Amino acid sequence: MQRVTRAEVRVAGESVGRIEHGLLVLLGVMRGDDQACARRFADRIARWRCFGDEHGRMNRDLREIAGGALVVSQVTLAADGKKGRRPSHDAAAEPETARALYEGFVRALEELGVPCRQGVFGAAMEVELVNDGPVTFSLEEHP
């Protein structure tokens, strides 16, 4: 995820999701992930203190700054490049499972009070962002 001053996702040249101050969440779903995992990640991201307080310290979360999340599915996060010259996506969840978990993640984040915008699952997308900081975090869970 990246802290942004603005981010937008386009499909076929048309804007499908845009946020101002908040987080761009690039979400990769792996084999073995489940809805409980999606809810845990949503909770972690909603509460992730990466926004500055009055002293400039990272002490505020998305809800405290009235920020939003732009959630974009990204299968390439599951890529393994340890062998050869082409990434393997064997660790990625099957598309049906990945879509359900992606949608469950977005629902959970919204239920936690974070306004969400989305890309289009499985589509070729253009993602434009202005990274604030730059501040970027990688969160993973290994079953």
ZIHUMO-V975059 format. One record per residue. N is the residue number from 0. RES is the residue in three letters. PSI is psi in radians with two decimals (999 if undefined). Layout:
# ZIHUMO-V975059
N|RES|PSI + N|RES|PSI
This chain:
# ZIHUMO-V975059
0|MET|2.62 + 1|GLN|2.35 + 2|ARG|2.25 + 3|VAL|2.68 + 4|THR|-0.39 + 5|ARG|2.66 + 6|ALA|2.61 + 7|GLU|2.56 + 8|VAL|2.37 + 9|ARG|2.53 + 10|VAL|2.18 + 11|ALA|0.68 + 12|GLY|-0.11 + 13|GLU|2.36 + 14|SER|2.23 + 15|VAL|-0.23 + 16|GLY|2.41 + 17|ARG|2.42 + 18|ILE|2.80 + 19|GLU|-2.44 + 20|HIS|2.16 + 21|GLY|-2.53 + 22|LEU|2.33 + 23|LEU|2.06 + 24|VAL|1.98 + 25|LEU|1.97 + 26|LEU|2.03 + 27|GLY|2.27 + 28|VAL|2.22 + 29|MET|2.74 + 30|ARG|2.40 + 31|GLY|-0.28 + 32|ASP|2.64 + 33|ASP|-3.14 + 34|GLN|-0.57 + 35|ALA|-0.70 + 36|CYS|-0.77 + 37|ALA|-0.75 + 38|ARG|-0.70 + 39|ARG|-0.76 + 40|PHE|-0.70 + 41|ALA|-0.76 + 42|ASP|-0.78 + 43|ARG|-0.76 + 44|ILE|-0.70 + 45|ALA|-0.58 + 46|ARG|0.02 + 47|TRP|2.04 + 48|ARG|1.55 + 49|CYS|0.19 + 50|PHE|2.50 + 51|GLY|2.52 + 52|ASP|-2.92 + 53|GLU|-0.26 + 54|HIS|0.08 + 55|GLY|0.08 + 56|ARG|2.57 + 57|MET|1.56 + 58|ASN|-0.01 + 59|ARG|2.55 + 60|ASP|-3.14 + 61|LEU|-0.76 + 62|ARG|-0.63 + 63|GLU|-0.47 + 64|ILE|0.08 + 65|ALA|0.73 + 66|GLY|2.99 + 67|GLY|3.02 + 68|ALA|2.36 + 69|LEU|1.98 + 70|VAL|2.16 + 71|VAL|2.17 + 72|SER|2.45 + 73|GLN|1.64 + 74|VAL|-0.48 + 75|THR|-0.27 + 76|LEU|-0.34 + 77|ALA|-0.02 + 78|ALA|2.48 + 79|ASP|2.10 + 80|GLY|0.41 + 81|LYS|-0.47 + 82|LYS|2.56 + 83|GLY|-2.79 + 84|ARG|0.18 + 85|ARG|2.36 + 86|PRO|2.49 + 87|SER|2.39 + 88|HIS|0.41 + 89|ASP|-0.48 + 90|ALA|-0.18 + 91|ALA|2.53 + 92|ALA|2.69 + 93|GLU|2.57 + 94|PRO|-0.74 + 95|GLU|-0.80 + 96|THR|-0.79 + 97|ALA|-0.74 + 98|ARG|-0.80 + 99|ALA|-0.71 + 100|LEU|-0.65 + 101|TYR|-0.87 + 102|GLU|-0.67 + 103|GLY|-0.67 + 104|PHE|-0.83 + 105|VAL|-0.80 + 106|ARG|-0.79 + 107|ALA|-0.72 + 108|LEU|-0.75 + 109|GLU|-0.70 + 110|GLU|-0.42 + 111|LEU|0.07 + 112|GLY|0.27 + 113|VAL|2.06 + 114|PRO|2.29 + 115|CYS|2.51 + 116|ARG|2.80 + 117|GLN|2.78 + 118|GLY|-2.85 + 119|VAL|2.02 + 120|PHE|2.24 + 121|GLY|-0.08 + 122|ALA|2.77 + 123|ALA|2.12 + 124|MET|2.65 + 125|GLU|2.19 + 126|VAL|2.16 + 127|GLU|2.37 + 128|LEU|2.76 + 129|VAL|1.87 + 130|ASN|2.27 + 131|ASP|1.78 + 132|GLY|-1.30 + 133|PRO|2.48 + 134|VAL|2.04 + 135|THR|2.38 + 136|PHE|2.51 + 137|SER|2.08 + 138|LEU|2.28 + 139|GLU|2.73 + 140|GLU|2.30 + 141|HIS|2.05 + 142|PRO|999
